Every structure is written in structure tokens, then in C-alpha cells.
Amino acid sequence: MTDLTILLAEDDAAIRTVVSRALAKQGWRVQATSSASALWRWIAAGEGDIVLTDVMLPDENTLDLLPRIRSARPDLPVIVMSAQNTLLTAVRAAERGAFEYLPKPFDLGNLTAAVQRALSQPKRRPGGNKDVLHGLDDNLPIIGRSAAMQEIYRIIARLTGTDLTVLIAGESGTGKELVAKALHEFGKRKNGPFVAVNMAAIPRELIESELFGHEKGAFTGAHARRVGRFEQANGGTLFLDEIGDMPLEAQTRLLRVLQQGEFLPVGGTHAIKTNLRIVAASHRDLRQMVSQGLFREDLFYRLNVVPVRLPPLRERVDDIPALAQHFFAKGAADGLALKSLTPEAMIRLKSHPWPGNVRELENLIRRLSVLYTDEILAEDTIAAELEQAEARPSVAHSSAGTDSNGEALTLVEETLSTAVERHLERWFKAHDGGLPPDGIYERVLREIERPLIGKALTVTRGNQLRAADLLGMNRNTLRKKIRELDIVVSRAP
């Protein structure tokens, strides 16, 4: 390996020394610099077998240098290092032709392994889509710089130039749809539609019509032709959320579509070709469901081409400050007062187990923005809110065995009454007894609707018909609300 030379560009002298020594121990020659201009001179002169460079050098951002390197020496692998550990950095590196992206701080073993992979390639791997970042900025929905999220960013970046099927696993509230949207927005089909469908929210008898559409007269009530989700997503991405809730008979038909690349609408006679990318997701363990005979093994392997596991929030607590800041800013953009937390409040936030994951954190931040007048929220405020949140599951659990409609209705009414009184009392207190700002109805409704429907579903053990009766709404309206609010329905065994 001594005849191979690595061109290293790193402006931090300590990192440059440590990396140079680690690479030299592997038997490689290292030619190091702190500037992009020196790096480019070496490359233009034909020196080096691989480039290892930081993104931010004193004289140039090397992401801007990558296209020139790619044009001058297309077979020269470039490994990019960066402390700007965002999804956009990873995607920009891939789009502009980097062989690998390594977020700082990195393990030296991972670095040498990446160099070995690059050197073993006969030709440099092509980059992703050209102009994939057109119209995008740093205001991305996926937040976090933890090691767990860096791996997610790297996977998304690697998939920008492919059409591979992706299966996302993760607990409820971890952001599976956000990842699916990122795969679409940064992918080859970004100019096509992104269509999301939650399998858990579709009645079993309507699932085939929902996915594949139906012809007029296909069944009672089919008064006109309906375009299904597969047809709606033509040219784009179809996101099948909670795929584990799909009935076995529908799984069989989905497998046939994936195998043959075409489908028949319900009652149809002419097959329609599919031209889309499939991204599926589930909070369930699909491998276990396969072993239990609840999910088709052949369908699982069709979907599990590229598996992505989203970490729960408790495994990425270092991301909580950035997430909280993002959600406070999001609330301010919606007209709420901008808040912040004391260091002690942030510590309390990071100690919470977050069973509802990022969605639970977002809901908490929105409540804090709405209900409190202080610009800087202290630890006791956070503790009080989290203690109430921790108490709710135990109440729900104790009421899950309630068989009486009267008792269940009382629980739901108490949830509604408490939530409304609490919100209104604090709104009026915040405005010295005067009228709150315009739009209070929508704001209060938005805050109480999700927990209210969740409580109704809890006390009815996931029975949507009973829950609709308790709430006094049509079952189809309830299903629509479940889908819109992304509520996971847990059914009693």
C-alpha cells in the first residue's frame, strides 16, 4: 500500500496531525495541507490517489471545489469530513460527487475503513442527481446532529440517485413520514407527487379501492370512477405508512403489483402500469409478524431493499435542545410568542423518557408557547407539564378495561372540560382578563383535538365505531381525523 498517496486538507492542526498519523500507520503516504488552493494544485497536477478533506477551509468551501475535481479527475475518490452535521451537508456532498461523508467527530477506524473502501473501487462512484438541491434551503424538517441521525443523513444522501424501495422502522412519533418526504425531495422523483397513505386508518373493506382505485359500478355505492393512491403517485413517491396494519389479502395484491409493475382497479379490465417509488414504514416488528404468519415473508423482502431504523428520542437526547428551539421557532412563525428554556429546564427535558418521541416533544413545546406568558421558561414549569404527561398513560391504562359507555363518556368529557378550561384560563390570564388574540378557537381546538380523540380511542380499546359514538361524530369523520392528526390506534388483544 506504500505506493498510494492520500491528499489531506484540514485546517485544524491537531486533527490534521492525528489523521495523518493514523493513515500512515496503515502504510499510506499522506500529503497534508490546510488550504483548498494547495489541495487543488496537487489535484490539477495529477498527484494523489484519494482526497480526504474538511468542508470548511480558510480559503474555500470544498463542496464548491468538488465539481471541479469531478470534472478534472473523475476517478479520484473524495471523502468529505464536516462538523456541519446536517442532512443538507450530507446530501450536498453526495450530489456533488463525494465518495463518502464523515461527520465530525468520527472514529479513526471508520475513517480508515472508508479510505480502504474508496481505494478498492475500480472507479469512483458517481454522485446523485444533478441540481437535486434546487429550490431547497437549510430550513429542513429533520433536525439533529447526534451520531444516530448522522447515519440517517448518510443513508438519505446515498439514495439520492437511486429508485430503491425503502422500509423505515421506528416507534410512533419518530418522524418516519419526514424521512420519506426527504427521500422524495432529494431523490430522482422530486418533481413528481408525494402521496402518503396510512394503512391503519383505512377500513379493511375499502383498502383495495383506496390503493388501486375502482371503476364506476364496481360495487354498491361506486357511482363514479375513483383514482387510487398508486395512480395518484404516478411519477413520484408512494409512502405506505403503517404497512404492518395491511390485511393479508391486501398484502397479496400489493406483492403482485410490486412484482408485475402494474395493477387493476377494482372492477377494472385494463391493467395500469406503475411508475413510482415505494417507501414503506411501520412501528411494528415486521420480522416478528412474518414469523407469526401476520405478514407475508415475500412482501417483506420486496419492501426491505434498503432498511432504515429511526432511533427513538431517548436514544438521541443530545438532539433535544435543537429540536426544542426548532419547535419554538415554528410556533413563533404561527404567531405564538417566542420562548426559550433555562439550562435547568433543558436538563429536565432531556431526562424525560419521551414515549411519544419527537411528536410528544413538539406537542409539549406548542403547549408551552400557548399557555405561558414567561419568555424564558424555568425547570418547575417543565417539570409540572411533564409530570402531567407521565400521569396520563396510567389513567388511560386503568380505564382501558371500562366496558360502560357511561364511564367512558365521563372520561372523555373530563378530558375535554379540563383541556378547554385550562387553555382559556391561561389565555385570559395572559392578556389581563381582556380578549385573547384573534384565532383562539382554532388554536384551542388544535391543542385539544388530538388528545381528546386519543382518549376516546383508549377507553374504547381502539374501537372506532364506539369512539365515534362517544365523540358524537360520523365514523368516516373520525377516520379522517385519525389520518390527519396521525393518531396511532392501538387495538386491545
N, C-alpha and C positions, 0 to 999 in steps of 0.2 A: 504493500500500500504506500510505500515511501515515495513513489513517483507521482502521487496525486497531491494537488495543492488546493487548499481551501482559502478563498478570499474572505476575510473577516472585516466587517465595518461596524464599529461600535464606539460611540463617543465616551462611554463610561470606562475609565482606565481600569478600574477594579474588575468589572465584568469582562473587559477585553483580555485581561491577564488570565483570569480563571478559565475562560472558554478556550483561549489559546493553549494553555497547559493541558486541559482535558483532551483536546483534539490531538495534540502532539503525542500524548500517551498512547493513542490509538495507532500511531505510526504515520500520521498525515503531516505534511508540511503546512504551515499556517503563515499567511501573508496578511498582516493586520494593519488597519488604518482607522482614523476617527472621522474621516470625511467622505462624502459621497463623490466629490470630484476626483479624489485619488482612486477610489473604487472604480469609477467609470474609466479612468485612464488605463487601469490594468485590464479591464474587460475589453476595451476597444483594441488593446494591443494583443489580445488573444491569450492572456495569462489566466491561470486558474482552471480548475475542473468543477468547482461548485462555489456558490456565493452564499455567505451567511451574513445577513445584515439587519441592523436595527431599522425601524421605520423612521424615527425622528433623529436625523443627523444635523449638525450645526448649519450646514450649507444647503441641505435639500431634504425633502420628504422622499424616501426611497420608493414609496409606492408610485411616485411620479416618474421615477427612473426605470421602473420595471418594463414599461412598453418599449423603451429604447434598448434595454438588454434583450428582450424577446426578439426584437427586430434584428439586432446585430448578431446575436448568438443564440438562436432558437433552441439549441440543445444544451444550454448551460442551465443547470438547476439552480434555483434561488430559494433559500429558506429565509423567511421573514420572522424577525423577533419584534415584539412590541409590548410596551407597558400600557398602551391604549387598548385595553382588552374589551372591546365591544364587538357586537355582531357585525357592524358595518366595516370595522377594520379587517375582520376575517374574510368577509365577502369581497372587499376591495382587493385584498391580497390575491385571492383565488381568481377573481375576474381579470386581474392584470397579469396573471401568469405565474404566480409563485407556486413552487412545488409543495411547500408546507408552510404553515403558520404556527408559530410557537408563542403563546402568551407568556409574559414575564410575571412573576419569577417562574423559571422552568427547572426541571430536573436534568442534570447533566447527562444522565443515562438516556433520557428521552431525546435529548439533543443529538447525541452520538448515534442513536438508533435512526433518527430522521436523516442524518448525513449518510449513513450506510444504505438506507432505502434509496436515497437520491442517487448515490453513486452506482447502485446496482441496476438502475433503469437504463436501457439502451438509448432512449431518447427522453427528453424532458416531457413531462405530462402537460398537455395543453390546458390552458386556462378555461374558465367558464364562459358564459355568454358575454359578447361584447355589448357595451352600453347597458349592462344589466342594472346599473345603478341610476340610470336616467330618471330624473324626477324624484329621487329618494333623498332624504337627508338624515341627520343624526337623531331625529325625533322618532326613535323606534319603539315599538311596544314591548320588546323583550329586554328586560333590564337585569343587569347583574354581571359582576366580574369575578365571581367565585370560580374555583377550578372546575366544579361540576358544570357550570354554564359555559365555560370556555370550550369544553368538549362538544356541547350542543352547537355552539357557533361554528366550530371546525367542521362538524358534520354537515350543517346547512351550507357552508361555503363549498365543501367538496361536491355537493349535489346540485350546485347552480347550473352546471352544464349537462345534467342528465334528466331523464324522464322516469327514473326508477320509482317503483312503488315503495312507500314508506309506511311503517307501522309504529305509531307513537304510543308508548305505555307510560302511565303516570296516574297518580291519585287525582281525585276530583279537585279542581281548583289550581292545578299546577301550570295551566296555560297551554294545553295541548292544541287548542284552535289557533293560538297566537303563533306557535311553531309551524302549524300547517299553512297559515297565511304567509309567514316568512318564506317558506319553501316555494310558495306560489309567486310572491312578489319578486324574489330574487332569481326565479327559475326561467326556463325557456318559454313558459306559457304565461308570463306576467301580463301580456296584453289580452289574454282571454279571461273568461269569467272565473270567479272563485265561488263555488257553490258548496255550502255546508248543510249537512242533514244529520240530525241527532236520532239515531235508531231507537233510543229508549223512549222518545216522545211520539213515535208513530204507532197507532193501533195495529196489531198483528194482521188484521184482515185488510188493511189498506197499504201495507208496506210495499207490495209489488207495484201497485198503481203509483205510489209516491216516487219510487225509484225509476220505474220504466215507463210511466205514463199509461194511458188507456185510450182506446178508441170509443167513439160515440156508440152507445148501446152495448158496451162490453158487459155491463151488469146493471142491475136496477139502480137508478139514480145517475148513471153516466150519460148525461144529456148532451155532452159535447166532448170533443177530443181534449185530452189533457196531456200536456208535455211533462214528462218526468224529469227527475233530477239529472239522470245521465245525459239526457238530451239538452237540458239547460246548461250543463257544464261543458258542452262540446267546444273543443279548442282550448280549454282551460284545465282547472283542477277541481276534482270532486272530493270533498272531505267527508268521510263516513265516520262520524263521531259515535262513540259507544257501540262499536261493531259487535261487542260481546253480547249485546241485547238483541241481536238479529235472530229471529226464529230459524230453526234448522231448514225448513222448506225454502225460506228465502235465501239462506246461505247457499243452497244447491243452485239456485238460479243465478246468484251473483258469481259463483265459481264458473258457471257455464259462460257468462258474459266475459269474464276475465280471460278464459281460455280461448274463446272464439272471436273476441273483439267485436261482437255485435249482440243485439238484443231485440226481442219482440215486445212491443207494448201489449198490455193486457187486452185481449180481443183482437190483436193485430195479425196480419198475414204477411207483412213485408218486414224483413229484418232491417234494423238501423245500425250502421257502423258506428263504433265508438272511437273518438279521437280525444282522449283526455288523460290526465294523470290521476291516479288514485292515491290518496293519503288517508289512512285509517287510524283510529285511536280507540283506546279502551282503558278504563281504570281497573278492569278485571284482569286476572291472570289467565290469559288465553291458553297457555300451555296446560294449565291445570284443567281448564274447561275441555280441552281436547281429550285429556286422559279420562274425564268423566263422561265423555260422549255428548257434551253440550255444544261443542264447536267442531266443525269439520277440519280434520287434520290437513287435507289437501288445500282447503281455502286458507288455513293459517299460513302455510308455506308460500302460497301465492301472494299473500299480503306482507309477509315478514321478509321481504327482499332486503330492505335496509331498516333494521330495528333502531329506534331511538327511545331511550328511557329518560323521562323528565324527573329530576330529583324533587322530592317534597321540600317545602320551605325549611323544615327543621334540619335538612342536610345542607342548607346554603344560607345560614343565618347571617353571614357577612354581607349578604346582598340586601338585608332588610333596610338599612339606612337609605340606600339608593332607591329602593322600591318605595319607601315611605315618602321620600322627597318627590319622587315622580308622581305619586298619587295626590299629594298635597297640591302640586303644580297643576295637575289635571283638574282638581276641584276648583282651583282659582280660575282656570280657563272657563269653567262653567259658571263663574260668577260668585263663587264662595270666597270667603276671606282666606288669605294665605296664612297657613300655620307652620310652626316648627316645634321640635321637641327638645327638651333639656337632655343633656348626656345621660342623666339617671333614668329618664323616661325611655330613652332609646335602649338602655341596658335591659329595662323591664320588658320592652317589646321583643328583644332578642331572646329572652328566656322563656317566652310563651311557646307551647308545643305546636301551635298552628295546625290543628286537624283539618281546617278548611283551606290551608295552604295560601297561595297568593291572593285568591279571591277573598278569603276571610280578612287578610290584611287590608285589601282595598276597601272592603266594606267598613272596616274599623276606621280607616283614615277618613272616609267620607262622613261617617257619623261624627268624628271629632271636628271636622270642618264645619258641619252644620250646627252642632249642639253647643259648642263652647265659644265664649267671647274672647278668651285669652289668646294673644298671638303666639305665645310660647307656652306649650302645654307641659305640665310637670308630671313627675312619676306617679303621684297619687291619682291623678286623673286617668292615666293609662291603666294603672292597677285596678281601679274601680270598673272601668269598661271591660277589661279582660276577665275580671272575676265574674262579672255578669255573663260574659260569653262562655266561660268554663262551666257555669251553673246550668246553662240551657240544655246541654245534651243529657244531663242526668234527669231533668224534668221530662224531657222527651222520652227518655228510656222508660221512666216509671209509668208514663201514660200510654206506652205503646200497646199495653195489654188491654186498654179500655175497649169494651165492647158496646158500651151505651152511647147512643148518639147524643144524648143529653150531656153526658160528661165530656165527650169530645167537643161538642159545640161550646161548652163553657170554657174549655182550654183555648179554643180558637178566639173566642170573644175577648178573653182576658189578654191574649197576645195583642189583639187589635186595640183594645182600650188603653192598655199600658203604653203601647208604642205611640199612639196618637197624642195622649195626654203629655207624655214625656217630651215629644218633639215640640208641641205647641207651647208648652210651659216655658221651655228654654228659648224658643223663638221670641216670645213676647218679653221675657226677661232680658234678652239680649238687646231689645230695642226700647227699653224703659217703659214697657207697657203699651207702646204705640203699635201701629200696624207694621208687620214684617214686610220685607221687600216683595214685589210682585212675583208671582210664580210659586208661592208657598205650597199650593195644592199639589202641583206636580212634584215638587221636591219631597214633601212628606210622603206622598203616595209611593215615590220611587224607593224611599227608605224602608217602608213597612211592607210593601207588596211581596217581596221575596221571602222574608221570614214568616209572613202570615201564611202564604201558600205552603211553605215548608212545614209549618206546624200542622196545617190541615192534613197534609200527606203523612206526617209522622203518626198522628193519632188515629189515622185510618189504615195504618200499616201499608201505605203505598197504594191503596185502592182509590183510583182516580175518580170513579163514579161517586163513591161516598164523599170524597173530599170536595167534589164539585157541589154536591148537595149541601154540605156544611157551609160552603162559601156562598151558596146561592147563585151559582153561575152555571152556564151550559158546560157539559163535559168537553166539547170541542174548544171552547174558550179557555178552559183550564189547560188543555194540552198545548194550546198556542202560547199561553203564559209560561208554561214549563219550558218550552223550547226557547222562547225569547229571553227568559231570565236564566237559562242554562241551569235548571234545577235538576239534580240527580235524584231519581225516585228509587228509594230503597224498599224493596218488597220483602215482607215477612216470609220466613220459610214455611 
